[in-house]
Amino acid sequence: MHRSKEPRKKIAEFAQLAKGDTLKYFHWKNCGHCTSFNPEWAKFKSEYTGHIKLKKLEKDDKDESGTCVEQMKKMGASAFPTIVMLDAAGNKITDFTGERTKQNLLEFCRKHE
């Protein structure tokens, strides 16, 4: 009897959704590197269709995890832009250290799905 692989695929998809990873981009409006990267982030965000949540947090902003600067300090980051992968609890999994392009971000997220 041949068994379908479809149930396993659905279980894997559910596990990823439950995982709740987030790619968070910390930026500052007065940072030249951030200003240059923002259009790439926008293209990446519009094309990414995976399950990882995408968040962009400005230096002076605050979300459910605290202020941008507080979160960066917690992760040991001190420069803008900073891009990190976080787990569902908000703990850093890894930093994005590649060249900041749409394609590299897409590949980074696919690798972590």
N, CA and C of each residue as an Amber inpcrd file, in Angstrom:
protein
   339
   0.8380000  -1.1770000   0.0000000   0.0000000   0.0000000   0.0000000
   0.8860000   1.2440000   0.0000000   0.5670000   2.1940000  -0.8490000
   1.3200000   3.4410000  -0.9650000   0.7150000   4.4990000  -0.0400000
   1.5490000   5.0670000   0.8100000   1.0720000   6.1140000   1.7300000
   1.4600000   7.4710000   1.1790000   0.5630000   8.3780000   1.2930000
   0.8090000   9.7420000   0.8340000   1.7490000  10.4650000   1.7900000
   2.6100000  11.2950000   1.2410000   3.4980000  12.1110000   2.0660000
   2.8200000  13.4110000   2.4880000   1.6130000  13.6340000   2.0190000
   0.8930000  14.8770000   2.3160000   0.6990000  15.1130000   3.8120000
   0.3010000  14.1040000   4.6260000   0.1490000  14.3670000   6.0610000
   1.4450000  14.8280000   6.7210000   2.5750000  14.2510000   6.3230000
   3.8580000  14.6740000   6.8960000   4.1620000  16.1200000   6.5340000
   3.8450000  16.4750000   5.2990000   4.0710000  17.8510000   4.8520000
   3.2220000  18.8150000   5.6830000   1.9840000  18.4640000   5.9220000
   1.0970000  19.3270000   6.7110000   1.5830000  19.4370000   8.1580000
   2.0890000  18.3580000   8.7110000   2.6310000  18.3840000  10.0740000
   3.8410000  19.3060000  10.1270000   4.7080000  19.2280000   9.1240000
   5.8960000  20.0950000   9.0780000   5.4890000  21.5550000   8.9670000
   4.4700000  21.8430000   8.1460000   3.9960000  23.2230000   8.0090000
   3.4220000  23.7230000   9.3290000   2.6510000  22.8880000  10.0190000
   2.0740000  23.2780000  11.3010000   3.1710000  23.5220000  12.3390000
   4.1870000  22.6800000  12.3300000   5.2930000  22.8470000  13.2810000
   5.9870000  24.1820000  13.0650000   6.1730000  24.5730000  11.8040000
   6.8140000  25.8640000  11.5260000   5.9320000  27.0100000  12.0010000
   4.6360000  26.9160000  11.7500000   3.7280000  27.9720000  12.2040000
   3.7460000  28.0860000  13.7230000   3.7740000  26.9620000  14.3940000
   3.8010000  26.9640000  15.8510000   5.1130000  27.5210000  16.3840000
   6.1630000  27.3310000  15.6090000   7.4780000  27.7920000  16.0280000
   7.4880000  29.3050000  16.2180000   6.8760000  30.0430000  15.3090000
   6.7080000  31.4700000  15.4710000   7.9680000  32.3140000  15.3510000
   8.9330000  31.9060000  14.5150000  10.1420000  32.6960000  14.3450000
   9.8310000  34.0420000  13.6990000  10.6600000  35.0410000  14.0170000
  10.5170000  36.3870000  13.4760000  11.8660000  36.8850000  12.9940000
  11.8820000  37.4750000  11.8120000  13.0630000  38.1840000  11.3310000
  12.8090000  39.6550000  11.6250000  13.6450000  40.2240000  12.4840000
  13.4290000  41.6040000  12.9160000  14.5570000  42.4920000  12.4070000
  14.1380000  43.5930000  11.8050000  15.0630000  44.5790000  11.2350000
  15.0190000  45.8340000  12.1050000  16.1130000  46.1070000  12.7820000
  16.2490000  47.3010000  13.6090000  16.9220000  48.3810000  12.7670000
  16.2840000  49.5340000  12.6660000  16.8450000  50.6000000  11.8450000
  16.6710000  51.9620000  12.5120000  17.3140000  52.9520000  11.9330000
  17.2410000  54.3230000  12.4280000  17.1060000  55.2310000  11.2220000
  16.1310000  56.1260000  11.2610000  15.8550000  56.9850000  10.1120000
  17.0450000  57.8760000   9.7300000  17.9530000  58.1720000  10.6600000
  19.1100000  59.0200000  10.3730000  20.3580000  58.2280000   9.9850000
  20.2110000  56.9450000   9.7960000  21.3480000  56.0760000   9.4190000
  21.3880000  55.9420000   7.8920000  22.5080000  56.3250000   7.3060000
  22.6510000  56.2310000   5.8580000  22.5670000  54.8040000   5.3410000
  23.1580000  53.8430000   6.0820000  23.0980000  52.4330000   5.6710000
  21.6530000  51.9400000   5.6870000  20.9010000  52.3500000   6.6960000
  19.4900000  51.9500000   6.7950000  18.6810000  52.5390000   5.6380000
  18.9030000  53.8250000   5.3660000  18.1920000  54.4950000   4.2790000
  18.4670000  53.8050000   2.9500000  19.7140000  53.4080000   2.7330000
  20.0660000  52.6930000   1.5020000  19.4320000  51.3100000   1.4450000
  19.2980000  50.6510000   2.5990000  18.7810000  49.2830000   2.6450000
  17.2520000  49.2190000   2.6220000  16.5690000  50.2530000   3.0640000
  15.1040000  50.2040000   3.1680000  14.3970000  49.7490000   1.8860000
  14.7840000  50.2120000   0.6900000  14.1160000  49.7090000  -0.5260000
  14.3110000  48.1970000  -0.7310000  15.4840000  47.6700000  -0.3680000
  15.7150000  46.2190000  -0.4790000  14.8060000  45.4670000   0.4930000
  14.6800000  45.9780000   1.7300000  13.7990000  45.3610000   2.7240000
  12.3670000  45.3450000   2.2010000  11.9250000  46.4610000   1.6140000
  10.5590000  46.5430000   1.0920000  10.3360000  45.5140000  -0.0220000
  11.3030000  45.3670000  -0.9330000  11.1870000  44.3600000  -2.0080000
  11.1590000  42.9580000  -1.4160000  12.0500000  42.6990000  -0.4690000
  12.0920000  41.3920000   0.1950000  10.7570000  41.0960000   0.8630000
  10.2470000  42.0530000   1.6160000   8.9950000  41.8580000   2.3500000
   7.8260000  41.5920000   1.4030000   7.8210000  42.2510000   0.2630000
   6.7150000  42.0460000  -0.6780000   6.8010000  40.6950000  -1.3890000
   7.9960000  40.1260000  -1.4950000   8.1560000  38.8480000  -2.1950000
   8.1820000  37.6280000  -1.2860000   8.4990000  37.8210000  -0.0190000
   8.6240000  36.6740000   0.8850000   7.2410000  36.1030000   1.1920000
   7.1060000  34.7900000   1.0140000   5.8110000  34.1410000   1.2280000
   5.8770000  33.0260000   2.2700000   6.9840000  32.9270000   2.9880000
   7.1440000  31.8690000   3.9810000   6.4110000  32.1800000   5.2780000
   6.6950000  31.3790000   6.2980000   5.9880000  31.4700000   7.5780000
   6.6890000  32.3200000   8.6290000   7.9060000  32.7340000   8.3680000
   8.6190000  33.5680000   9.3340000   8.0000000  34.9570000   9.3190000
   7.7090000  35.4790000  10.4970000   7.1460000  36.8240000  10.6020000
   8.2550000  37.8390000  10.3400000   7.8780000  38.9450000   9.7170000
   8.8350000  40.0060000   9.4190000   8.4340000  41.2610000  10.1830000
   9.3880000  41.8550000  10.8950000   9.1250000  43.0770000  11.6530000
  10.2290000  44.0750000  11.4090000   9.8420000  45.3310000  11.3380000
  10.7870000  46.4370000  11.1780000  10.5460000  47.3850000  12.3550000
  11.6070000  47.6750000  13.0950000  11.4660000  48.5050000  14.2850000
  12.4510000  49.6640000  14.2130000  11.9310000  50.8720000  14.2410000
  12.7470000  52.0900000  14.1950000  13.3370000  52.3640000  15.5670000
  14.4740000  53.0200000  15.5950000  15.2210000  53.2950000  16.8310000
  14.3450000  53.8540000  17.9540000  13.4410000  54.7450000  17.6330000
  12.6140000  55.3880000  18.6520000  11.2920000  54.6720000  18.9010000
  11.0660000  53.5310000  18.2370000   9.8140000  52.7850000  18.3830000
   9.8890000  51.7930000  19.5320000   8.7140000  51.2750000  19.8640000
   8.5730000  50.2900000  20.9280000   7.5370000  49.2720000  20.4660000
   7.7650000  48.0040000  20.7500000   6.7440000  46.9880000  20.4960000
   6.5550000  46.1650000  21.7630000   5.9090000  45.0060000  21.6440000
   5.5940000  44.1860000  22.8200000   6.8310000  43.7060000  23.5650000
   7.9870000  43.7500000  22.9160000   9.2260000  43.2890000  23.5550000
  10.0650000  44.4270000  24.1350000   9.5740000  45.6440000  24.0620000
  10.3020000  46.7930000  24.5960000  10.7460000  47.7270000  23.4830000
  11.5940000  48.6840000  23.8420000  12.0610000  49.6320000  22.8430000
  13.0850000  48.9700000  21.9290000  13.2920000  49.5880000  20.8010000
  14.2780000  49.1030000  19.8360000  15.6550000  49.0090000  20.4910000
  16.0670000  50.0680000  21.1600000  17.3970000  50.1040000  21.7710000
  17.5240000  49.0530000  22.8760000  16.4830000  48.8680000  23.6830000
  16.5110000  47.8430000  24.7390000  16.6900000  46.4480000  24.1410000
  15.9540000  46.1790000  23.0800000  16.0370000  44.8700000  22.4410000
  17.4130000  44.6400000  21.8210000  17.9510000  45.6710000  21.1970000
  19.2750000  45.5330000  20.5900000  20.3330000  45.2640000  21.6570000
  20.2600000  45.9600000  22.7800000  21.2170000  45.7410000  23.8670000
  21.1320000  44.3090000  24.3750000  19.9000000  43.8140000  24.5250000
  19.6790000  42.4480000  25.0050000  20.3490000  41.4290000  24.0760000
  20.3900000  41.7390000  22.7820000  20.9690000  40.8270000  21.7960000
  22.4410000  41.0980000  21.5320000  22.9920000  42.0920000  22.2050000
  24.4030000  42.4080000  22.0110000  24.6880000  43.1850000  20.7380000
  23.6770000  43.8170000  20.1720000  23.8460000  44.6000000  18.9410000
  23.9420000  46.0820000  19.2920000  24.7980000  46.7850000  18.5770000
  24.9550000  48.2080000  18.8850000  24.9810000  49.0910000  17.6440000
  24.7850000  48.5260000  16.4720000  24.8670000  49.3070000  15.2460000
  23.5930000  49.1420000  14.4190000  23.3240000  50.1450000  13.6240000
  22.2040000  50.0950000  12.6770000  22.7750000  49.9600000  11.2780000
  22.1450000  49.2170000  10.4010000  21.0150000  48.3370000  10.6520000
  21.4580000  47.0130000  11.2710000  20.5520000  46.4140000  12.0230000
  20.7580000  45.0860000  12.5900000  19.5620000  44.2300000  12.1980000
  19.8340000  43.0220000  11.7340000  18.7740000  42.0940000  11.3310000
  19.0310000  40.7830000  12.0550000  18.0380000  40.3190000  12.8220000
  18.2020000  39.1010000  13.6030000  16.9950000  38.1870000  13.4480000
  17.2620000  36.8840000  13.5760000  16.1990000  35.8840000  13.6100000
  15.9260000  35.5830000  15.0730000  14.6550000  35.6830000  15.4620000
  14.2350000  35.4420000  16.8350000  13.2860000  34.2620000  16.8920000
  13.3130000  33.5380000  18.0120000  12.3390000  32.4640000  18.1920000
  11.0450000  33.0530000  18.7450000  10.0610000  32.1900000  18.9800000
   8.7460000  32.6520000  19.4460000   8.8150000  33.3700000  20.7870000
   9.8210000  33.0560000  21.6010000   9.9690000  33.7010000  22.9120000
  10.7670000  35.0000000  22.8260000  11.2390000  35.3560000  21.6280000
  12.0000000  36.5850000  21.4570000  13.4900000  36.4320000  21.6830000
  13.9510000  35.1940000  21.7780000  15.3860000  34.9410000  21.9480000
  16.0710000  34.8980000  20.5890000  17.2700000  35.4500000  20.5250000
  18.0060000  35.4810000  19.2710000  18.4500000  34.0780000  18.8780000
  18.1360000  33.7190000  17.6430000  18.5950000  32.4590000  17.0610000
  19.9190000  32.7180000  16.3520000  19.9240000  33.7460000  15.5050000
  21.1250000  34.0880000  14.7480000  20.9980000  35.4790000  14.1540000
  22.1420000  36.0550000  13.8200000  22.1840000  37.3410000  13.1290000
  22.1990000  37.1030000  11.6280000  21.6250000  38.0350000  10.8870000
  21.8010000  38.0510000   9.4440000  23.0740000  38.8440000   9.1990000
  24.0780000  38.2100000   8.5950000  25.3680000  38.8670000   8.3990000
  25.7430000  38.9910000   6.9280000  24.8730000  38.5580000   6.0470000
  25.1880000  38.6170000   4.6210000  25.0330000  40.0120000   4.0570000
  25.3450000  40.1250000   2.7730000  25.1190000  41.3840000   2.0740000
  23.6180000  41.6550000   2.1020000  23.2480000  42.8770000   2.4110000
  21.8400000  43.2160000   2.6050000  21.1390000  43.4310000   1.2590000
  20.7470000  42.2900000   0.6570000  19.9940000  42.3180000  -0.5940000
  18.7220000  41.4920000  -0.4120000  17.7570000  41.7760000  -1.2620000
  16.5030000  41.0230000  -1.2360000  16.7720000  39.5350000  -1.3840000
  17.6030000  39.1690000  -2.3510000  17.8820000  37.7590000  -2.6260000
  18.5360000  37.0680000  -1.4330000  19.4960000  37.7220000  -0.8070000
  20.1570000  37.1230000   0.3490000  19.1980000  36.9530000   1.5180000
  18.3080000  37.8920000   1.7150000  17.3080000  37.7740000   2.7820000
  16.3410000  36.6210000   2.4960000  15.9300000  36.4920000   1.2360000
  15.0430000  35.3790000   0.8690000  15.7230000  34.0420000   1.1410000
  16.9860000  33.9190000   0.7370000  17.7260000  32.6770000   0.9680000
  17.9210000  32.4130000   2.4630000  18.2010000  33.4480000   3.2240000
  18.3780000  33.3240000   4.6730000  17.0970000  32.7880000   5.3220000
  15.9660000  33.3310000   4.9400000  14.6880000  32.8720000   5.5200000
  14.3570000  31.4490000   5.0870000  14.5910000  31.1310000   3.8380000
  14.3210000  29.7540000   3.3690000  15.1790000  28.7410000   4.1490000
  16.4130000  29.1430000   4.4240000  17.3220000  28.2730000   5.1740000
  16.8050000  28.0270000   6.5960000  16.0990000  28.9860000   7.1640000
  15.6520000  28.8850000   8.5550000  14.1900000  28.4430000   8.6980000
  13.5540000  28.0940000   7.5900000  12.1660000  27.6120000   7.6780000
  12.1250000  26.1590000   8.0530000
